[in-house]
Amino acid sequence: MMQNEYDDWQDIEQSTEPTRTTLAAFTFLCLVLLLTAFGLIMLYSASYNEALLHNLVHHYFFSRQLVFVLLAFAVGVILRFVPLSWLEKSAYPAITLVVVLLLMTLFTPFGQEILGSRRWLKIGSLPGLQPSEFAKIAMILFVASYHKKDRTGQTMLVRFGPQIGIGLIITMLIFLQRDYSSALLFLALSLALLLSSGFPLSYLLVMVAFMLPPALVAMFSQAYRVRRVFSFIFPALDPAGMSYQVSTSLRSIGSGGLFGVGLGKGTYKLGLLPEVQSDFIFASICEEMGFVGALFIILLFVLFCLLGYGGAKKIAQSNKFLSQGAFGMTSMVLFQALMNLMVVTALLPPTGIPLPFFSQGGTNIFVVLVGCSFIYRVLLIQDKESKILYEPRRNL
């Protein structure tokens, strides 16, 4: 980078730092801390018996999750002071790296298959990670960076072709890992980003219509997926098989009543409900905290979305990169939460989607909290200041 360009960016970045924490930013920070703390408490309550059944210490899942939480908060502190220009310029290397990691997971010995899905990448003594989780943040940053430049006068192919192409490639790579729930979540996020980028809704509906037939063919290409769909539609056909987990989840939710049986006093987590510390942790929360506790969590997610989307809208006119990034990070958490809650309450067929902040999963909680750090950074920047403070000068 030339010296004068570096000096210009230095001037911009120094003035970008807000002088005070806004009410929205402070509220969002408290909300994330509350969700994280509540999530850790409920994870310990739901997982200690599962740990003991596997001859592990009772706090095994809690301790692992806490390590990733602390790591994410450390990264969040760093991101708080990283120049915004660096975040923007990291988008293209990040999306390239994610594609490489997904290919390594599929086609090299470093990829690990667990429970029928080859979604884990394990290199030497390093902790295992799920590249599909990092793909969501990389895609958000790529779209935000690509559309920061005004492309209204360009053809549809130039404006949206790279975004559509990369989204479909990554979705296919995740699908080939047999991680169908993550592929569906990534596709939903990509379509939302496409729509928010200005892609016409009518074109989007036509594109989805063309994607639907091959998606149905892929869904019914495996016998177990056919059984899963039919057991969801007709749960009485296989109450002890494919429908067992969801039907047990519903009983666990109903047993909590209004105020629940009490924290730590649930019984469905004691071997009755599989994956209770992961995909079905909300059922355990409902049993122990009741309808009031479940409603409280839902309201926290609603407030999360209001703050995240509000920040994205407020800065939309002055900085497209920050606005699109905040929209994407908020949508990432929202879509994941919605899919999990719909599965647990039998509104969707069972899929392996964790509940943000609550379910066991180190990579997922790390990615969610890093996304929250980005939203927090956006909320810190005043709308009236953002164009002057962040946009590069015209001579760059």
Secondary structure, DSSP 4 states (H G I P E B T S, - for coil): --HHHHHHHHHHHHHHS-SS--HHHHHHHHHHHHHHHHHHHHHHHHHHHHHHHTT--TTHHHHHHHHHHHHHHHHHHHHHHS-HHHHHHTHHHHHHHHHHHHHHHHHSTTEEEETTEEEEE--TTSPPB-HHHHHHHHHHHHHHHHTTS--TTS-HHHHHHHHHHHHHHHHHHHHHTT-HHHHHHHHHHHHHHHHHTT--HHHHHHHHHHHHHHHHHHHTTSHHHHHHHHHHH-GGG-TTTTTHHHHHHHHHHHHTTTT-S-TT--STTTTTSTTTTTTTHHHHHHHHHHHHHHHHHHHHHHHHHHHHHHHHHHTTTT-HHHHHHHHHHHHHHHHHHHHHHHHHTTSS-----PPTTTSS-HHHHHHHHHHHHHHHHHHHS-HHHHHHHHSPPTT-
